[in-house]
Amino acid sequence: MKKLIQLFGIGTLVFSSISCSNDTVQEPIFSPSGDALRDLFASNLESITQHDTFDAEDNFVFTSAKGVKVFINGSCLKKQNGDPVVGEVDFSYIEIFDRGTMLVTNKPTVGIQAGEPKLLTSGGEFLVKVTQNGEELISDCGYSIHAPTSITGGTDQDMEAFAGNIDANGNLSWENITQTVETWTGFNQAINADAYNVFLNNFDWFNFDKFVDLGQGFTTITFQTPAGFNNSNSYIFMATKTRPNSLAYANTRMPIGAEVYYILVTEQNGGFKYAVKPVTSITANSTVAFNLAELQNGTIQQVIDAINDLP
């Protein structure tokens, strides 16, 4: 009887050992997280935000990392209730010129035209904010932005002015405001170069843009994603070949004939899990399917570089 007990004990240990071994080799099921993806977008945006301070009595000139200049008349600053501002204020500024940074911050170039989302190509996306003690300030005499055209490939006289709107899901779209602001393209003495220039009233998202139209009409692409992926926990973007300053959402009405890369992204361990489809020419009412095997992991910088390096 004693031997039987000993044998039973040995058998149990062997079984337990096998069970534990099997557990360790099982691949975890990947489950995209919408909250993690939104947090990643927000963190990436904060990481490229440039900060400064100035006195509200002064004229403030800010020169960005890329050479963009922002001019603000401090004496025109007001609190939300209309009271004048006294003392030091905080200035924050974002500039985005390339589609890789647009993707990792969820700031593509999609404009609303006749109620439909359509692709834009950009001369620069900008966010300007001025605050004091956490309160967003306003200006009653406006401010100006001057972006060298060389940053985005040279001067394009067709660029217009667009204001950005963030919806309840955190997605950005652009509205043409050319008729309501003063904007011009040409040599700017302050930066000693050709520039896109605008005089604005509101501290918010702004973009120098123009719509992309190849003259063959527009279409919407239908996408199929792996099980568990949906519009809230992953994003599909479209990058057009030869337009490095342009990026579309999945629901964008795209120009037929455009050569496009389709990109699926979600968050993974503080970086991205993503897939890029080889370039293809858009035809009417086409369907694009992604599968889990296509996805790879990448750090934030690796994804920026991968998207910017697309031809």
Helices and strands as residue ranges (DSSP letters): H 2-24, H 34-47, E 50-55, E 59-63, E 69-73, G 74-76, E 77-78, E 88-96, H 99-105, E 110-113, E 116-132, E 135-136, E 138-139, E 143-148, G 149-152, E 160-166, E 172-176, G 178-180, E 182-188, E 193-200, E 205-211, E 218-219, E 222-224, E 235-240, E 248-249, E 254-255, E 259-268, E 271-276, E 280-281, E 287-289, G 292-294, E 296-298, H 300-308
